[in-house]
């Protein structure tokens, strides 16, 4: 798709389109402008077609177009204001590979950081002092290994790891669940100002979008999508941090969990992740050394009798950890039709089922 920022903005701002429906449309549309030129051609609800026709008729007078121009004006206000579309060459490659990647990113700060090697750190908002210290120390250490520390800008663990990275003069990214012109929580204004100077603030939400509960679980897929691996530091059994870990597994990222006090309910989520196969983390070296061992591994030669669907499955699983629904989406094949080829690959020892889906296991 071509990179017409204004057309992308208008697309993103159309009420009701959403990320899932937008990705389905991309298979049919060669440019965002086409969406508005021929609305009747596309498989859309009548309510959305009506809006598109109104926009075509009213042009610059339509509220969606005016709002899009406001976002463009924001980008022009400062050198560190960026609008990055999915078609932009500066869009981070790792994030573009997830099945529900954001159509546009609003960035305040150093946009180049989005394409640097990142480790996501998440955990409890009401974290214990020990856990916050561990997160801060871990972030500092990761920066010494030239990793960018990515988190959600929330209280507790998020704040501690952002502060640790800043203290080490390292790189850090905060992903918002609202527009990046919104300060949430209010007490983090100073922290966000510092990150916008030394790191980057990122959101998939247009300017002016208020923080809402439903935004934060969606925000978590961006944290994991940008990152090579996710670290969970102190999390309860039912927490947003475990949602992030699940996103990471589905996206083929490694998940690490830091153990804690067995009597602390805020550590129960980490212990559950470790029981389910997450890597136990003690310090930054655990991540760095594991990454080196995987990158130095040699893959085995695939059997010649594999059919095209099985070869496609292996190709996907070499780069992502996917459930059967994700494989079905990527291959455009019904899930029930994948059961037999997946079973055969498991019997061959080429793939394994892990929490969250299938992984490629064909390392020598």
C-alpha positions in Angstrom: 0.0 0.0 0.0 1.1 3.5 -0.7 2.0 5.9 2.1 -0.5 8.8 1.9 -0.5 10.0 5.5 -3.7 12.1 5.2 -5.6 9.2 3.6 -4.4 6.8 6.3 -5.5 9.3 9.0 -8.9 9.6 7.5 -9.1 5.8 7.3 -8.1 5.4 11.0 -10.6 8.0 12.1 -13.6 6.6 10.4 -15.9 5.3 13.2 -16.5 1.6 13.2 -13.7 0.4 10.9 -11.3 -0.9 13.5 -8.1 -2.8 13.1 -9.5 -6.2 12.3 -11.8 -5.0 9.6 -9.1 -2.7 8.2 -6.7 -5.6 7.8 -9.3 -7.6 6.0 -9.9 -4.7 3.6 -6.2 -4.4 2.8 -6.4 -7.6 0.8 -8.7 -5.7 -1.7 -7.4 -2.1 -1.6 -4.2 -0.9 -3.2 -4.2 2.5 -1.5 -6.1 4.2 1.4 -7.6 6.7 -1.0 -9.4 3.9 -2.8 -11.5 3.3 0.3 -13.2 6.7 -0.1 -13.4 6.7 -3.9 -15.4 3.5 -4.3 -17.1 2.7 -0.9 -19.7 0.4 -2.5 -17.0 -2.0 -3.8 -15.9 -3.0 -0.3 -17.4 -5.6 2.1 -18.5 -3.1 4.7 -21.6 -2.5 6.8 -24.0 0.0 5.3 -23.4 2.4 8.3 -19.7 2.7 7.4 -20.5 3.0 3.6 -22.8 5.9 4.5 -20.0 7.7 6.3 -17.6 7.1 3.5 -20.1 8.6 1.0 -20.6 11.6 3.2 -16.9 12.2 3.4 -16.6 11.9 -0.4 -19.5 14.4 -0.8 -18.4 17.0 1.8 -14.6 16.7 1.4 -12.7 19.0 3.7 -15.9 20.0 5.5 -16.5 16.5 6.9 -15.6 16.2 10.6 -13.3 13.2 10.0 -11.3 15.1 7.4 -11.0 18.2 9.7 -9.8 15.9 12.5 -7.3 14.3 10.2 -5.9 17.7 9.3 -5.6 18.5 13.1 -3.4 15.4 13.5 -1.3 16.5 10.5 -0.8 20.0 12.0 0.4 18.3 15.2 3.1 16.5 13.3 4.2 19.8 11.8 4.5 21.5 15.2 7.8 19.9 16.3 10.6 17.8 14.9 9.9 15.1 17.4 6.3 14.7 16.4 5.8 11.7 14.1 2.9 10.0 12.3 4.0 6.6 11.0 1.6 4.6 8.8 1.8 0.8 8.2 3.1 1.6 4.7 5.9 3.9 6.0 9.4 2.4 5.7 10.1 3.6 9.2 7.3 1.4 10.6 8.9 -1.1 13.0 9.3 -4.5 11.2 8.6 -6.7 14.2 5.3 -4.9 14.9 4.3 -5.0 11.2 4.5 -8.9 11.4 1.7 -9.3 14.0 -1.7 -10.1 12.6 -3.4 -7.1 14.2 -0.7 -4.4 13.8 -1.8 -0.8 14.3 -2.5 1.1 11.0 -0.8 4.2 12.4 1.5 5.1 15.2 1.7 8.5 16.9 5.2 9.0 18.2 6.6 11.8 20.3 10.4 11.6 20.7 13.0 9.5 18.8 11.0 7.4 16.3 14.2 5.5 15.3 14.0 3.7 18.6 11.0 1.8 17.4 13.3 -0.3 15.2 16.0 -1.0 17.9 16.3 -4.3 19.7 13.7 -4.0 22.6 12.9 -5.9 25.7 9.4 -5.4 27.1 9.1 -5.2 30.9 5.6 -5.4 32.6 4.3 -6.1 36.0 2.0 -5.0 38.8 0.9 -1.4 39.3 0.9 -2.0 43.0 4.3 -3.7 43.0 6.3 -4.3 46.2 9.4 -2.1 46.8 11.6 -5.2 46.1 10.0 -5.8 42.7 10.3 -2.1 41.7 14.0 -2.3 42.6 14.4 -5.4 40.6 12.7 -3.8 37.6 14.8 -0.7 37.8 18.1 -2.7 38.1 17.0 -5.0 35.2 16.3 -2.0 33.0 19.7 -0.5 33.7 21.4 -3.7 32.9 19.6 -4.2 29.7 20.6 -0.8 28.6 24.2 -1.7 29.1 23.6 -4.5 26.6 22.2 -1.9 24.1 18.6 -3.0 24.5 15.8 -0.5 24.5 13.4 -1.0 27.5 9.8 -0.9 26.4 6.8 -0.7 28.8 3.4 0.9 29.3 4.0 4.0 31.3 1.8 2.9 34.2 2.6 3.0 37.9 4.6 0.3 39.7 6.8 -1.9 37.5 6.3 0.2 34.3 7.5 3.4 36.0 10.4 1.7 37.7 11.8 0.2 34.5 11.4 3.5 32.6 13.3 5.3 35.4 16.0 2.6 35.4 16.6 3.1 31.7 16.7 6.9 32.0 19.1 6.7 35.0 21.4 4.6 32.8 21.2 7.1 30.0 19.7 4.3 28.0 16.7 4.1 25.6 13.1 3.6 26.7 9.7 3.6 25.0 6.4 4.1 26.7 3.3 2.8 24.9 0.1 4.6 25.8 -3.5 3.4 26.1 -4.7 6.9 25.1 -3.6 9.7 22.9 0.0 10.7 23.5 -1.1 14.2 24.3 -3.0 12.8 27.3 -1.1 12.5 30.6 -2.2 9.3 32.3 -1.6 8.8 35.2 -1.3 12.6 35.9 1.5 12.1 38.3 3.8 10.8 35.5 3.9 14.1 33.6 7.6 14.6 34.5 8.4 11.0 33.6 6.7 11.3 30.2 8.5 14.7 29.5 11.8 13.0 30.2 10.9 10.0 27.9 9.8 12.3 25.1 13.3 13.9 25.2 15.5 10.8 25.7 13.2 8.1 24.4 9.8 7.8 22.7 6.1 8.0 23.6 4.0 5.8 21.3 0.3 5.3 20.8 -2.1 3.8 18.1 -4.8 6.2 19.3 -5.4 9.6 17.7 -4.6 12.8 19.7 -7.3 13.7 22.2 -8.3 10.0 22.9 -9.0 9.6 26.6 -7.7 6.6 28.5 -10.4 3.9 28.7 -10.2 0.4 30.3 -10.6 -1.4 27.0 -7.6 0.4 25.5 -5.0 -1.1 27.8 -5.4 -4.8 26.9 -5.1 -3.7 23.2 -2.0 -1.5 24.1 -0.3 -4.6 25.5 -0.1 -6.3 22.1 2.0 -3.3 20.9 4.4 -3.6 23.8 5.0 -7.3 23.0 4.9 -6.7 19.2 7.7 -4.2 19.4 9.8 -6.4 21.6 12.1 -9.4 21.1 11.1 -10.8 24.5 8.8 -9.9 27.4 9.7 -9.9 31.1 7.0 -10.1 33.7 8.1 -8.8 37.1 5.6 -9.5 39.9 2.1 -10.0 38.5 -1.1 -11.4 40.0 -3.0 -14.3 38.4 -5.5 -12.1 36.8 -3.6 -9.1 35.5 -2.8 -7.1 32.4 0.7 -8.3 32.6 -0.4 -11.9 31.9 -2.4 -10.5 28.9 0.8 -9.1 27.6 2.6 -12.4 28.1 -0.2 -14.2 26.2 0.2 -11.7 23.3 3.9 -12.3 23.4 3.4 -16.1 23.1 1.0 -15.7 20.2 3.4 -13.4 18.5 6.3 -15.8 18.8 8.2 -13.8 21.5 10.1 -15.3 24.4 8.5 -14.8 27.8 10.6 -14.5 31.0 9.2 -14.3 34.5 10.9 -13.2 37.7 10.1 -15.4 40.7 9.1 -13.8 44.0 7.8 -14.5 47.5 5.5 -17.6 47.3 3.2 -16.0 49.9 2.8 -12.8 47.9 -0.4 -13.0 45.6 1.3 -10.4 43.3 3.9 -13.1 42.5 1.4 -15.8 41.7 1.1 -14.8 38.0 4.9 -15.1 37.5 5.0 -18.5 39.2 2.1 -19.7 37.0 4.0 -18.5 33.9 7.1 -20.4 35.0 5.1 -23.5 35.5 3.6 -23.1 32.0 7.0 -22.9 30.4 8.2 -19.3 30.7 11.9 -18.8 31.3 12.9 -18.1 34.8 14.7 -14.8 35.0 17.3 -13.7 37.6 19.2 -10.9 35.7 19.7 -9.4 32.3 22.3 -12.0 31.3 19.6 -14.7 31.2 18.0 -12.9 28.3 21.2 -11.9 26.5 22.8 -15.4 26.7 19.6 -17.2 25.7 19.3 -14.9 22.6 22.9 -15.7 21.6 22.4 -19.4 22.0 19.3 -19.3 19.7 20.9 -17.2 17.1 23.9 -19.5 17.0 21.7 -22.6 16.5 21.7 -24.4 13.2 18.4 -25.6 11.8 17.9 -29.1 10.6 17.1 -30.0 7.0 13.4 -30.5 6.5 12.1 -33.9 5.2 11.4 -33.9 1.5 7.9 -35.4 1.9 6.3 -32.4 3.6 3.4 -30.9 1.6 3.2 -27.2 0.7 0.8 -26.4 3.6 3.2 -28.0 6.1 6.1 -26.0 4.7 4.1 -22.8 5.0 3.3 -23.7 8.6 7.0 -24.2 9.5 7.9 -21.0 7.7 5.4 -19.1 9.9 6.5 -20.8 13.1 10.1 -20.1 12.5 9.3 -16.4 13.1 6.2 -16.5 15.3 4.6 -18.5 18.1 1.0 -19.0 16.8 -2.2 -20.7 17.9 -4.2 -22.7 15.3 -6.5 -19.7 14.9 -3.4 -17.5 14.0 -2.2 -20.1 11.5 -5.6 -20.3 10.0 -5.7 -16.5 9.6 -2.2 -16.2 8.1 -2.7 -19.1 5.7 -6.4 -18.4 4.8 -7.1 -22.1 5.6 -9.9 -23.3 7.9 -8.7 -24.3 11.3 -10.1 -27.8 11.1 -8.2 -28.4 7.8 -4.9 -27.7 9.7 -5.4 -30.4 12.3 -3.9 -33.3 10.3 -0.9 -31.4 8.9 -0.1 -30.1 12.4 -0.4 -33.5 14.0 2.0 -35.0 11.4 4.5 -32.2 12.0 4.3 -32.9 15.8 4.9 -36.6 15.2 7.9 -35.6 13.0 9.3 -33.6 16.0 9.3 -30.4 13.9 6.8 -28.4 15.9 5.6 -28.5 19.5 2.5 -27.2 21.3 3.2 -24.7 24.1 1.0 -22.4 26.1 -0.5 -20.0 23.5 0.1 -22.1 20.4 2.6 -23.9 18.3 6.4 -23.3 18.0 9.0 -24.5 15.6 11.3 -27.1 17.4 13.6 -28.1 14.5 16.9 -26.9 16.0 19.9 -29.3 15.7 
